[in-house]
């Protein structure tokens, strides 16, 4: 390909500025098209041979094929055209700048992509922890900009000193913001919360964690609303994570029967109904053997708790609903009385 372009360039090199401009854009277009096609094929091969999804790979390498295509196009232009020293120096600096930009974007995207891939293993969706992804991107971009300035002969030592002094002043002015930022990073690094976990705070908020950014955590409540909680509030409050160490959990349903009841018969009937519910209702753990435990002699009833197991804490509502309906109907059939207390 380069030999063909070189021959074309030698034939049209004397064609003037317009011809040079046409060749310049043709080389850029060819370079971009070639690299995009090659990149697309490579990403499909990687997706087939690994567990990384193709859309995630596309998102990770977005913009990279275009920049690499521009690099190839610029290289071809500098090789096949006779360019005056001034424009040639400009193209060389542009080529060098795009190389640095390409490497910066690639490292930033690879860091964010690796994070999302790891999160994807623990969640059914790709909900991103934008706090870490943003921190990675900002760090890599800052380093890339400093390298780029250094390549242009700009002394970055005074800039780093100024940034240090300015950073100290900014830290004093933004104490609450930085407290939220570092609280969020600490929560994620310690793995107290993952995206998709069902949590409940001592302040009353509960629901699935859908995002954690540099300032706050977004929780999707059971009523389909979004609760936005500052990260430092989560870090300082008592938190119950119903998804760790595993999502399954046991639930207890209290019941009372009158003193004339045959307790062995009550236990048998109740466990039969509980097994049926776990087997037939979505969200029940089918392999679990439900049981009851008598707890107290009340004023007008003997009280006990029925223990069932659900796949996630949010499944308990349907299980409770179906169990109460079924056990009430079965008790009526068996002549078991639930005392009414005013």
Buried (B, 14 or more C-beta within 10 A) or exposed (E): EEEEBBEBBEEBBEEEEEBBEEBBEBBBEBBBEBBBEEBBEEBEEEBEEEEBBEEBBBBBBEEBBBBBBBBBBBBBBBEBBEBEEEEBEEBEEEBEEBBBBBBBBBBBBBBBBEBBBEBBEEBEEBBBBBBBBBBBBEEBBEEBBBBBBBEEEEEBEEBEEEBEEEEEEEEEEEEEBBBBBBBBBEBBEEEBBBBBBBBBBEBEBBBBBBBBBBBBBBBBEEEEEEBEBBBBBBBEEEBEBBBBEEBBBEBEBEBBBEEEBEEEEBBEBBBBBBBBBBEEBEBBBEEBEBEBEEEEEEEEBBEBBBBBBBBBBBBBEBBBEBBEEBBEEBBEEBEBBBBEEE
